[in-house]
Amino acid sequence: MDFDTEVVTDISVMENGKVVFAPDVVATIAGVAASEVDGVSGLAGTVIEGISGIFSKKNLTKGVHVEVGQEEAAVDISINVRYGYRIQEVCNNVQREIKSAIETMTSLRVVEVNVVVQNVTFDEPEKADKKKDREKPEIEARVR
């Protein structure tokens, strides 16, 4: 057995054929990368995507639209940002993470990542109350 150890970086044409990425694959990569950015509370989609999301498990691509060519990809993504974060900074991080993830995993060149902020979200009141309850004993202990 003779194994070829050469790494092929040109994914579009190989000796045995070509590799093609379905848009859903690239959209999933983009959605996961965006959701891992600090300050992103979730992906935002259209009303139709929200309704269809109830019946399917395509939450990772909700709000993500990609155009995939043989060597390039372009991404449009809609996100929700947590209150208190710098929106411009969050968007820049989303662009950088999506570009890096797609280029690393697929070797496609990302020509643009357009980010639309659909909403600013707040922590749920229950979570905020629990945080305050945890902080009170520490504050009282310092005062005494």
N, C-alpha and C positions, 0 to 999 in steps of 0.2 A: 504494500500500500504506500503510495506516494502522495502525501498531503501537500497542497500548495499553500505556503504561508504568506503569499503576497496579499496585501490589503488593497482592495479596489475602492477608490474614492469616487469615481464616476459611476453613479448608480443608474443613469439613464440607459446606457447600452453596455451589455456584457457579451461575452462569447456565446452564452446560451440563451440570451434574450434580454429583456429589460425589466426593470422594477418600476412599478407604478403605485403611487400612494393614493388611496381613496380620500376624497375631501374630509370624510368623517374621521379618518385616522389623524389627519393634521389638525382638525378642529378639536379633537379630544386632547391632543398634546397641548394645544394652546389653552384650552379650558383648565386643564390641570395645572399648568404653569401659572396662569393668572390667579387661580384660587389659592395658591401657596404664597402669594405676595402679601406681606404685612400691610394691613389697612383695607384689603379687599374683603368685603363681607359676603360676596357672592356674585354670580353672573346674573345679568339681567337680560331678559328676552322680551319678545313681543307678547301681546295678549294671546295670540294663537299658539305660540310656543309654550306659554304657561298652561293653557288648556290641554294641549297635547302632551305636555310633560306629566300631567296627572295620570295619563294612561300609558306612558312609556317611561323608560329609564334613561332618557337622553339628557339628563341634567348637566352632564359634563360638557355638552356642546350647546346648551341653551345660551343664546345671545352671541354665538360665535358664527361668523360667516367667513369661509376661506375660498380662495381661488388658487388652484394648484395647477401648475404647468409641469413640463418635464424637468426643469431645473430650478424653477422659482416658485415662491408662494407669497400670497398677500393675505393678511388677516384683518378682519373688522371684528371688534369685540365690544360688548356692552357690559359694564360692571356696576356694582354698588360699592360705595366707599363708606367706611365707618367714620362716624362723626369724630372730629378731633385730629384727623390725619391731614397732612398737606396733600391736597388732591393732585397737584402737578407732580409732586414727588412720587406718589402712588402710581400715577399713570406712566411716568418714566420707568419705574421699576417693572411694571407690567409689560411694557414694550420690550425692555431688555431681557426679561425672563422668557417671554414667548419666543423672541428671536433666537435666543441661546438654545432653548429646548428643541425647537423645530430643526434648527441647523445641526445640532448635535445628534439627534435621533434619526434624521432622515437624509442629511447632507443636501437638502434643498436650500437654496439661497433665499432668505426672507427679504423681500424688497420693501415691504411696508407693514407696519402694525398700527392700525387706527383704533384708538380707544375712545369710547363714548361713556361718560359717566351718566347713568340713568337716575341714580338716587343716592342720597346720603342716609345711612341707617344709624340707628341708635341702639345701645345695649338695651335688652329687655329690662323693665323695671324690677323684676324679681332678682335678676343677676346683680343689678346695681345695689339693691337693698341688702343682699347677702354680703357684698363687698364692704358696705358700710358697717354692717354688724361685726364683721371680722376685724375691721379697723378700730372700732370703739374700745375694746379692752386694751389694746396696745396704747392708745392715746390716754386712757384713764390711768394706766399703770405708770406712764411717764409723768403725769401730773402729780401723783402722790409722792 
